[in-house]
Amino acid sequence: MSYSPKLAAALSGATLRQLAHWRKAGVGRGAVLVPEISAARPVLYSFRDVMALRTCVKLRNDTSLQKIRRALDTLRDDLGERDHLSAYRLVADNSTIYLAAPDQAIDLVRSKANVVIHEMVDVLRPFYRDGRHIPDLLRPRDHVTVDPAVRGGIPVIEGTRVPYDEVAALLRDGVPADRITDYYPSVTATAALEAEDFADYVDSYDSPRGPREAAAG
């Protein structure tokens, strides 16, 4: 199972424009993250990609994209670390970015040999980006969960394999929340409403339409 750019953006906190920008290499530098499923249309991200993107968004809250690219180049080229970006724990302050281990961290920007102690921040937990609340990755809503072992990580209703967007689509078609059990007996009205709320959040990542598109719509 894979994630569309819109769903990857909603679960990571990145914008669609950032995703597109991060897929491209900079001048003399590699791309921040190339989707491992498909980097060409249709662009498709993996669960590991979403994990890595959340890390990038958290880093971007505290430092510049230039420093992020520099840190990634140090990680890949100087330290020889070639695993997927989600395999590494990266944290930032206002001056540098660290590759963090349980008891120490390596400075990837200012001094490649500098080993320091640094407190980790859990990338799975909720955070804020530009005033937007980015939900917990594994539980974006109380009754909506993400598990890579269930439907490849597509958000589902807690305790089921029912995708959130299928439930939201029924509500948007006029099915009352308390009648969702007619279609999915394991989905409560509360869970259905949370699925719709999460679907609204995901749809908020749609690219804004231009004046011509709006007029045509």
JODAMO-V145412 format. One record per residue. RES is the residue in one small letter. PHI is phi in whole degrees, 0 to 359 (NA if undefined). PSI is psi in whole degrees, 0 to 359 (none if undefined). BURIAL is # if it has 24 or more other C-alpha atoms within 12 Angstrom, else .. Layout:
RES,PHI,PSI,BURIAL + RES,PHI,PSI,BURIAL
This chain:
m,NA,149,. + s,226,168,# + y,246,131,# + s,292,161,# + p,305,322,# + k,295,315,# + l,290,323,# + a,298,321,# + a,295,315,# + a,296,324,# + l,275,342,# + s,256,334,# + g,94,355,# + a,282,157,# + t,271,163,# + l,298,324,# + r,295,319,. + q,297,317,# + l,302,315,# + a,296,319,# + h,292,320,. + w,288,341,# + r,285,344,# + k,261,146,. + a,285,144,. + g,273,181,. + v,293,113,. + g,72,11,. + r,224,156,. + g,281,170,# + a,293,153,# + v,292,310,# + l,205,122,# + v,260,124,# + p,306,133,# + e,279,345,. + i,272,309,. + s,202,122,. + a,263,352,. + a,253,164,. + r,298,132,. + p,283,130,. + v,290,131,# + l,224,132,# + y,255,154,# + s,263,171,# + f,299,320,# + r,298,324,# + d,298,317,# + v,297,319,# + m,302,313,# + a,294,321,# + l,296,321,# + r,299,320,# + t,299,315,# + c,297,320,# + v,295,317,# + k,297,318,# + l,298,319,# + r,294,336,# + n,296,333,# + d,246,350,. + t,206,177,# + s,273,159,. + l,296,326,# + q,301,317,# + k,291,324,# + i,297,313,# + r,298,320,# + r,296,317,# + a,297,318,# + l,293,323,# + d,296,320,# + t,297,316,# + l,301,313,# + r,277,316,. + d,270,316,. + d,274,321,. + l,267,350,. + g,71,23,. + e,274,113,. + r,242,9,. + d,290,170,. + h,301,145,# + l,303,331,# + s,293,345,# + a,283,349,. + y,248,148,# + r,256,108,# + l,246,135,# + v,225,159,# + a,225,154,# + d,236,194,# + n,290,346,. + s,247,336,. + t,201,179,# + i,234,138,# + y,246,144,# + l,268,112,# + a,256,137,# + a,249,173,. + p,305,328,. + d,238,1,. + q,199,172,. + a,213,149,# + i,254,128,# + d,289,120,# + l,262,355,# + v,242,304,# + r,281,314,. + s,213,110,. + k,296,339,# + a,261,0,. + n,280,117,. + v,255,127,. + v,225,164,. + i,272,135,. + h,212,135,# + e,282,134,. + m,271,150,# + v,245,130,. + d,290,120,. + v,288,344,# + l,281,337,# + r,284,160,. + p,297,153,# + f,205,175,# + y,247,142,. + r,221,116,. + d,53,42,. + g,81,357,. + r,261,135,. + h,276,115,. + i,268,122,# + p,285,166,# + d,306,132,# + l,295,318,# + l,273,347,# + r,216,75,# + p,294,339,# + r,219,162,# + d,305,324,# + h,247,17,# + v,236,126,# + t,232,159,# + v,235,124,# + d,220,118,# + p,304,337,. + a,275,352,. + v,245,113,. + r,53,33,. + g,69,15,. + g,99,1,# + i,295,134,# + p,303,132,# + v,230,167,# + i,291,135,# + e,308,132,# + g,78,6,. + t,227,181,# + r,248,19,# + v,276,117,# + p,297,142,# + y,301,323,# + d,287,334,# + e,290,321,# + v,292,316,# + a,299,322,# + a,298,322,# + l,296,316,# + l,296,321,# + r,291,338,. + d,274,2,. + g,103,3,. + v,286,124,. + p,297,149,. + a,302,323,# + d,282,0,. + r,253,2,. + i,299,330,# + t,297,341,. + d,294,332,. + y,259,319,. + y,228,94,. + p,303,335,. + s,272,359,. + v,255,118,# + t,281,167,# + a,297,320,# + t,298,315,# + a,296,322,# + a,297,316,# + l,295,324,# + e,290,326,# + a,297,319,# + e,294,319,# + d,298,318,# + f,293,322,# + a,298,320,# + d,297,319,. + y,297,315,# + v,298,317,# + d,293,341,# + s,293,349,. + y,269,2,# + d,301,143,. + s,296,137,. + p,298,138,. + r,278,144,. + g,286,169,. + p,305,320,. + r,292,319,. + e,294,319,. + a,298,319,. + a,295,323,. + a,289,331,. + g,283,none,.
